[in-house]
Amino acid sequence: MEAIKNALDFSDSPRIDLIVAGAVAIAILVFPLFPHSSFAMSTMIQFLMFSLYGMGWNTIGGYGGQVDLGKAQYVGIGAYTTAVMLIRWDVPFWFSMPIGMCLSVGWSFIIGYPLFRLKGHYFAIATIATSLVLKDLFEVWDYVGASRGIEISPIEFPTPDFMRLLFRDDIYYFYVILGFFFLGILYINWFRRSRLGFQLRSIKDNEDVARSLGINVHWAKIKTYAIATAFVSMVGSFHACYVKNIEPEDTMSLDISILIALMAMLGGAGSLWGPIIGAGILIPLKSYLKEWLGAQAGLVGIDLILYAIIIMLISAFEPRGVWGIVEKIRRKRRK
């Protein structure tokens, strides 16, 4: 009960933040009730998915200060676990998803123990290497379709099917991932004020001081890495049912790992709302700039250039991202 109470306690957030968050939550809830295109619905679902990816990354990268650039491997483990178990053994999503999370967490413990002996850019490079190695293994593993991937055929199952999470209308997927989204916010709200959350902030500030206070730095990092992994794997399982066509390049590429990290860093790493803000900026930009500019004659790639310029401008102005800009404005007003 205490954990639920803490998860629901937003008393340390300014009232204006809660008002804005409430307004945004209501707007997202009623979004399907208003006229919209299938492209807009797809963009909204991606926004919710990458918000959750960013929340998971934010635990180890934002609060813990560890730049992890290998989260795509856990997207792939979650997605492949759900897809393979559904196709080969007809295991419903709600059973395969936790199994995928357990496999991902197990793998995170195996590689996390040696990885967290490294620091700084050595750790970041090592996470990239582990992710790319796993991607290469999946590309030659015939059991999961190798480089061709694996496809979930909705024809084989009657829809809508809530247990297998197979729908023809995206509105069902929207509300399922929205439920995960709200639960994710509550979990992170609890996590940031948990004992582990305070330990991580101490480790981020100064590892030597944290050790002198009796904190097991190595074990705290490994536990948090497992939490971040569980978040990402959960959404990866959802991704499998939503997209229905899983390939190593689609789920385990370096691009996805970098984009996940950018969500939190651009919005504001180490803050509750940062990953959501980052996803709210980057996902629409990624989708609509590519749609509007990417297919225009002579403008192929211009969407990526504009996308990068916006990121660099915000990062140069305030390294702590958009949330850092908000806090800077607040401090100036208090003076």
C-alpha angles and dihedrals in degrees: 000000000000091000091051090048091052092046090055094044111101094157093123091061118090115255092243090057091053092047092051092044091050092049091050091048091052091047091053092046094054096037094103091053092067127068110279140155125245087247091057091049091050090050091050092051090049089050091055092045095050091044087060092045088052093048090054093047090047092064094063100020101038105031094026099039094225112136102220114188098171105073093117090077089067092047086057096046091051093045096046093045092055095042096047095044092048096047100039103033104013092238110169121242094249090061100038094047095064090043089054090048091052092049090049093048090048091052090046090056091049095053097026096066095063094031094061090057083074127075139204119346091355089064092047092051091047092053090052090050095051091049094049092047091053090047090053090050092053090049091062098035106106094192090070095038097268113230091343090065128205131287131211108212112211089198090073092058129051112242143256090045113167095182094055091033093232117146137159094209117066092214089080091053089047095058094042093054090041088058089052088047094057092044089050092055091050092049094050090047088056094041096054091059097038123106090257090050092055091045090054093051089051090050091048091052096046127344094197092054089046090055091048088057090057098258116148094226097186095049093045090055093048092050092049091047088055091051091051089048093052091053093051095044092051091056090043089060090051089049090058093056093041099048096029092199115083124190130166091241091050097050108021107037124128089242091067093049092051093045091052091052092046091055092065098034095051095043094042124288114226094028130104096234099034100094091047092050091047092050090046089058103036104040097054089043091049093048103038100036089052090048096046101037109015095071096042116110110260093007101084107139096013089109090061091049093052090044091054094045092056091050093049094047094052093043092049093048095047121005090201090064132232093327089054089055090052092051092047090054090049093052091051091052092051091057 
